[in-house]
Amino acid sequence: MSVLPYLVACWVFLVGVYGLVTSRDLIHAVGCLAVTQSSTYVLLLAVGYRDGGTAPVFSDVPRNARTVDPVVQALTLTDVVVGATVTALLLALVVQLRKRHGTVDPDELSELKG
């Protein structure tokens, strides 16, 4: 078992979090959030990977063959769909925020401070 996919997932996560922390634009922040969430794709696929495993299609595979975990693949696909939906929703909110307040800089949105 290799530790490389886990290191890649951590690196992508940290790059996304760094972008979120240093972002001066809400559109950039949404993009960085999407990058941060994409690290979960790598992590899920690393968890479900089996060395020498085949695709989880059991119609022509012998019963004792090693296969990749299909549950983790389904969770990854669900994660992709949820991530795309959240990104689209956040971008729509940023567009509405730009229309109402004229800026996407978080520091200039003084009306939203509580």
Secondary structure by P-SEA (a helix, b strand, c coil): ccaaaaaaaaaaaaaaaaaaaacccaaaaaaaaaaaaaaaaaaaaaaacccccccccccccccccccccaaaaaaaaaaaaaaaaaaaaaaaaaaaaaaacccccccccccccc
